[in-house]
Amino acid sequence: MQAYPEDVSSERNGQNIPAAEVLQQLDRLLGSDNFRNAGRLSRFLRFAVERTLKGEGDQLKEYVLGVEVFDRTGDYDPRLDPVVRVEARRLRAKLLEYYGGAGRNDPVHIALPKGSYVPEFGRPDKPNPSPRRMVITAFGVALITLLGAWLALRPSAVSLTVAVLPMRAFSADASADPELNAIADSLAESVIISLSRDRRIRVLAWPAAATVRLEGPLMGEAGRRLHARAIAGVFVTREGGHLRISSHMLDAARRSKLWADSWDKPEGAWPEFREELSRRIADGICERLPR
């Protein structure tokens, strides 16, 4: 077993948690149903917790995590490959799910705050409810129940499901290009985030969409596999020192093209125009949604 200094602790909301208790909680959490089959997330969390307890939390940067946890090579560029950011969002969601269920009464809570890869440790708050608080809580539960019933009975505002796929990228010699694939992945992720703000549509979450990376002629088949009405593909190719980014959307049911557009951008400026292009692609998709 790895040894930690006896006085190592982590603070959250003014609480000091001994390292031994944090490690016990880590083992309890990773052995739960929520994490038992989540290998990469478990490795991510253990690495972050152990580094923090050793006093090395300041080293938990995106590049270090990409290389040490996700087996990226030395030329890994976090600006082009979003793996750490994507997995951090998944880890935060897993932790919330665990502590909202099986781990609600655990003696130590482990959290990964937004905007940071350094975990925080604390004890759950257990206030003594006053009669007034109990009345307010009962009223709130009743109100939420009525609201849930109304939402279940009213017509859904969501009209269709859309999947955004990062299409397989090839170099001029027709060989697979991992760097271009990483750019396509990153752009598709940004488009999904932009589309998620439109209440008319249900956008397939990134992990589901990313499992299908197909070439253009098979986009209709992707629609059937993902149960999506519309399929939007993001293509990236390299021409000289420029990137050609193109996107088009198909009506998966009718196998007809609804929208297409393309842009040429300097390769070195990719991080600067990613958000601009994701908004343009999202706007094009929203304007041409199938009825």
N, C-alpha and C positions, 0 to 999 in steps of 0.2 A: 504494500500500500504506500502511496506517495505521502511523504511527510510534509506538513505545513507548520509554520511557526505557531506556537500556542496562542499568541496574542493577535493572530489574524482575524479580523472581523470586517463586516461590511455594514454600512449605515444606510438606512432608508427611513425617512420621516423621523429622524432623531433616534431610531432604534439600533442597538448594537446586537448583531447576531453572531455568535461564535462560529468559527469555520467548521467545527465538527458537526454542528446542527445543520449547517447549510449542505454539507456533503451527505448527511443522512437523508435530507429532503430531496436532494438531487437523485439519489438511488431510488427513493420511493416514487418520485415523479417518472423517471425513465422506465420503471417497472410497471407502470400503469397501462391500462388498455389504450389510452390516448397516444402513448409514445412507443409501445412495445414493437410495432411494425414500422415506425418512422425512423429508419436508420440514420439518414442524413441529418434530420433535425436533432436527434439524440446526440449525435457526434458534435454538432454545432453547439448545443447547449452545454454539454460537458466541457468542451474546450473553453468556452467563454467563462463558465463558472470557475473552473480550476485556475485559469489565468488571472481572474479577478482576485481569488483568494490568495494567490501568490504575490499580489501587489503589482501585477503586470496588466491591469485593465487599460492603461494608456496605450498598450500595444495592439489592442483589438481594433485594428483598422480594416477597411474593406479588402485591401490587397493581401494582408496577412491571412485573413479568413479564407479568401479565395484559394490561396496556395496551400495552407495548412489543413483546412477542413474539406475543401471541395476539389482538391487535387489538380488545381490549375497549374500550368507551367510558369517558368520565370518570366515569360513575356506576356503574362496575363495583364489585361488593361480593364480595370473596373468600369471605365467609361463606356466600353463597348460590350462588356459581358455583365449583365445585371444579376448573376446567380446569387450573390450574397444578399442583395437588396430583396430579391424575390423570396429567398428562403427565410430571411429575417421576418418578413411579413407573415409567412406561414407559421414561423415559430411563435410569434406574438399571438396569433390566432389560436394555436394549440394550447398555449399557456392559459389564455382566457377561458378556453373550453374546459380545461382540466380543473382550474380553480373555481369555475362556475358549477362544477358537478362533483366528481369523486374527491377532489382535493379541497373542497370548500372549508373543511375544518382542520386542514393540516396545520401544524404549529408554525411552519415557516412558509412564506410565499416568495417565489422567485419570479421576477418580471424582467422583460426586456423593453425599456422605454423607447418610444419612437425617436428616431434621429440619433440613436446610439446603439452600439453593439456591446456595451458593458452592462451586465445584468445587475439588478438591484434586489436586495433581500429585506424582508420585513415580516412582521407578525400580523395576522388578520385582526382587524378591529372588531371587538365584541362589546358594543355598548349595551348597558342595561336599559331595556325599553321602559319608558314611563307610560302611564295610562294614556296620556295625550298622544304620544308617539304611536301607541298601538291602535288608537282610533284612526289616526292619519294613515297608518299603514293599511288598515282594513279598507278604508275608503279608496286608497290608491289601487289596491288589488281589485276591488269591485269595478273601478273605472277602467282599468286595463282589460278586465274580462269583457266588459261591455264593448270597448273599442275593438278588441279582437273579434268579437262576434260580428260587429258591423263590417269590419274589413273582410271577413270571410264571406259575408252575404253580398257585398256590393260587387259590381262588375270590375274585373281586374283592369288596371290601367296599362298593363303590359300587353303589347299586341303581338310580338314575335320574338324569337330567339335568334341572336346573331353570334357567329363565331368568327374571330379574327385569327388567321393562321399565318405564321412566319413561313414563307415558302422556301424550298431548298435552293440555295444559291450556288452558282457554279462560276468558275473562272473562265477566261477565254478558251482554255484548253479543255473545257468540259469536265474538269476535275472539281471535286467538292472543295469549297473554300470556307474553313471554319470561322475566319474573321468576318466574312460577309454574313454567315449564318448567325453569328452573335449580334451583328447590327440588326438583322431582320428580327431576331428574338426581342431585342431591346425596344425596337420601334413598335412591334406588335403589342408588347406589354403596355407601352404608353398610350396606344390607340384604345386598348381595352379600358384603361383608366378613364380616358376622356369620354368614351361611350357610356360608361357606367353612370354618368351624370344625367343621361336622358331617361326619364321615367317611362317612356313609351316602349322601351325594348329591354329584354333580358340578355345580358352579355355573358357568354360562357367565361367562367373564371380562367385565369391564366394556366393553372396546372392542367385543366381539362383540354383547353385548346392546344397547348404545347405538345400534347401527346400525339398530335396528328400533324406531321410536316410532309406535305405532299406537293407534287408538281401540278402545274395549272390544269391539265386535262382531267385530273382526278378530283377536282374541287367539289364536283357534284356528289361523288362518293363520300367525301368528307362530310358533306351536309347530312347524308343518311346516317353515317356512323355517330355523329354528334347530335342528331335530332335537332338540327338547326334549320330555320327557314331561309336565312341568308348567310352566305359565306363570303368573307372579305379576305383577300390574300395580300400579303406585303412582300414585294420582291426587291432584292438589292443586287445590283451587278456593278462591276468596276470597269470603267473605260478611261484609260490613261490615269490621270490624277484626279478623276472625278468619280463620284458615285451616282449611279442612275437608280433612283428609288421610284418604283411604280406600285400602284395598287388598283385592284378592281374587285367588284362585288358581283356575285351571282345570286339569282333567285334559285335556291337549291331545288325547289319543287318543280319549277318550269325549265331548269337548266339553261336559263337565259341571262345574258350579261346586263346588269342594271347601271353600272357606273365604272369608269376607269379614268386614271390620270397618272401623270409621271412628272418627276422633277430631277434636275441635274444639280448636284452640289459638290463643292470641293471636298475631297476625302478628309483632309485634315480638320475641317470645320464641323465634322459630324456631330460632336456633342452640343454645339451651339444651335443647330437647326433641328434637332430631334423633336423638341416640344412643338415647334412651329409646324413641322410636317405631321405630327400626330394629330394636331388640331385640324389641319386641312383634310386629312384622311377621314377623321371622325365626322367632320362637317359634310364631306361628300357622301359618306355612308348614310347619315341621317336624312339628307335631302332626297335620297333615292330609295328609301325603304320600300319593299314590296307591300302592297295593300292586301 
